Amino acid sequence: MSYALLVHGAPYGHQAALSALRFARALAQRGHRVATVFFYHDGVHNASTLMSPPQDELSLQAGWRELHAQQGSALLVCVAAGLRRGLLDEAEAARHGKPAANVEPPFELTGLGQLVDAMFSHDRLLTFAP
């Protein structure tokens, strides 16, 4: 089966992001595929390259990158929610005159149309929210 995950929770403020990542790993162990992860609301913070958790703690961003590397999962970040919260890729940083970007591939800023597409093109959509 092909899954899409919708992550609303910030990486360390709630259990939602960690639960979504663990669920994605469990699906892979059972032969399913997480084709798309869409980060929305405070979940967009999962894409920030500026997170620096202690070395003895799980790095959620590294976990998402690993999921992408293993399954080819699209890691989509809502552009409107991201901009409101200070998450910009190189193109958006230049467009808004900001000195730096903090969203890098495989994370991709995109619109809600991609979420709607995921709803219709995957077998299941699961939401992880605080």
C-alpha positions in Angstrom: 0.0 0.0 0.0 1.0 3.6 -0.6 0.7 6.0 2.3 0.8 9.8 2.7 1.4 11.3 6.1 0.3 14.7 7.2 2.4 16.0 10.1 1.0 19.0 12.1 3.3 18.7 15.2 6.6 20.5 15.8 9.6 18.2 16.0 10.2 18.5 19.8 7.2 20.2 21.2 4.7 17.3 20.7 4.8 13.6 20.1 3.1 13.9 16.7 6.3 14.2 14.5 8.1 11.3 16.3 5.0 9.1 16.1 4.7 9.8 12.4 8.3 8.9 11.8 8.0 5.7 13.9 4.8 4.8 12.0 6.6 5.3 8.7 9.4 3.0 9.7 6.9 0.4 10.9 5.1 0.6 7.5 8.4 0.0 5.7 9.1 -3.1 7.8 5.8 -4.5 6.7 6.4 -3.9 3.0 4.4 -0.7 2.6 5.6 2.6 1.2 5.3 6.1 2.6 5.3 8.0 -0.7 4.6 11.5 0.7 5.0 13.3 4.0 3.4 16.7 4.1 4.4 19.1 6.9 1.8 21.6 7.8 1.2 24.2 10.6 4.0 23.8 13.3 5.0 20.6 11.6 7.0 22.7 9.1 9.7 23.0 11.7 10.7 19.4 11.0 12.4 20.8 7.8 14.6 23.3 9.5 18.3 22.7 8.9 19.0 24.9 12.0 17.8 22.2 14.5 20.7 20.9 16.6 19.5 18.3 19.1 22.1 16.9 21.5 24.1 14.0 20.1 22.5 11.5 22.4 19.0 12.4 21.2 17.2 11.4 18.1 17.4 14.0 15.3 14.0 14.0 13.7 15.2 15.9 10.6 17.9 13.2 10.1 15.1 10.6 10.5 13.0 12.2 7.7 16.1 12.4 5.5 16.8 8.8 6.1 13.1 7.9 5.2 13.6 9.9 1.9 16.8 8.0 1.1 15.4 4.6 1.8 11.9 4.9 0.3 12.2 8.0 -2.0 9.5 9.7 0.1 8.6 13.2 -1.0 9.1 15.5 2.0 6.7 18.4 1.3 6.5 21.6 3.4 3.6 23.9 3.2 5.1 27.1 1.8 2.5 29.4 3.4 2.9 27.8 6.9 6.7 27.8 6.4 7.0 31.4 5.5 4.9 32.5 8.5 7.3 30.5 10.7 10.5 31.6 9.1 11.3 28.6 7.0 12.7 29.5 3.6 14.5 27.7 0.8 17.0 29.5 -1.4 14.4 30.7 -3.8 12.1 32.1 -1.2 14.9 33.7 0.7 16.0 35.5 -2.4 12.4 36.5 -3.3 11.8 38.0 0.2 15.2 39.6 0.5 16.3 37.4 3.4 20.0 36.7 4.0 19.8 32.9 4.5 17.7 29.8 3.9 17.0 27.0 6.3 15.1 24.5 4.2 17.2 22.3 1.9 16.5 19.2 -0.3 15.1 16.6 0.1 12.6 18.9 1.8 10.6 21.0 -0.7 8.4 24.0 -0.1 5.1 23.5 -1.9 1.4 24.5 -1.9 -1.6 22.8 -0.5 -2.4 21.4 -4.0 0.3 18.8 -3.4 -1.6 17.7 -0.2 -4.8 17.4 -2.1 -3.0 15.4 -4.8 -1.6 13.1 -2.1 -5.1 12.5 -0.8 -6.2 11.2 -4.1 -3.1 9.4 -5.4 -2.3 7.3 -2.3 -4.1 4.4 -0.7 -4.2 6.0 2.7 -3.6 9.5 4.3 -2.9 9.6 8.1 -2.7 12.7 10.1 -0.4 13.2 13.1 -1.3 16.2 15.2 -0.8 17.4 18.8 
